[in-house]
């Protein structure tokens, strides 16, 4: 079964990326407590569904990189969510209310 979770070895890769970001922002010591600890982040994401969704998004980002139009990433996320049996709705129309009166609709994505 194809699961959308972080793959082995990604923690180190993500940590290196975070260090580069901190260095590029002129943070003197990228190994300081300002560096995101991936293990603590995983512990904070204790909801399995949230963890799977983030894993799907990370898989898409790692595969495609950046630079594509948003619709491309939306389509890829739809594929990954379906592969992982995660229910979703794309571009759902939601009502907008002002003082309990519906004043319009908005499509959210």
N, C-alpha and C positions, 0 to 999 in steps of 0.2 A: 504494500500500500504506500502510495506516495504521500509523505507528510511534509508539510511546509514548516518545518522547524529549523532553527539555526543548525548548520552543519558543523561537524567537528572541525576545529581549526579556525572558525570564523571569529571567535573571541579575540584571538591574537591579531587578526587582520583588522578588525574594528578598532582595537586599541591603538594600533599603529596609525590608522586614519585619524583617530581623535588626537593623537599626539601631533600629527602634521597640522591639523586645524589649530590647535593651541599655539604651536610655534608660529604659524602664519599670522596669528592675532597678537604676536609679541608677548605671549605669556612666557615668562622667563624659564620656569621649571615645569615642563610638560608632565613630569612624573609626580607632581605635587597632588594634593587632595582635590585640585580642580579637575583633574582627569577623571572622566567617568569610569567607574569600575563596573565592567560588564557583568560580573557575577552578581553584584548588588542590584543591577538593573533587572536581571533575570529573576531575582528573588522578589522584587517589587511587582513583577508581572506574574501574579499567582493565579490569574484567571486564564484557564487553558484556551478559551476562545480568543481572547486578546492576544495571547502568545502566538497562536496559529496565524491570526490575521497579520500581525507584524512580521512573522516569518515568511508569509506569502509575499508581502511587500518587499522584504529584503531580497528574496529570491529573484523577483522581477528586476529590482535595481541592480543586483549583482550580474544578472544576465544581459540586460539592455544598457545599463549605464544611464547617463542623463542626456538630454538634448532632444528628446522626442516630444511631440505634441501630447497634451494631457490625455486625449482620447486614446492614444496607443497604450498608455499605462492603464487606463480604465478597462480596456479590452483584455489586457493581460491579467489584470487583477480578477476580472470575471472568470477567466479560464482557470486560474489558480484556486479561486474560491469554490468553483464547481468541482474541480478535481479533489478537493478536500471536504466535499459535502457540507459546505457552509452556505446557509441560505442568505440571500441578499436581494436587494432591489436596486436597479440602476435608475438614476435620474427620476426619483419619485417626486410627484407633485404634492406639495404641502400647502395648506391654507395659511394665510397671514391674518392675524387678528390685531385690532386696535380697540382697546377698551371693550373686549368681548364681542366685537363686531367684525365679521370677516370682511377684509378690505381687498383681498386679492389672493393670488396663488403664486408660489415660487417653486421652480424645479430645483431640487437639491441633488447633488451627486456625491 
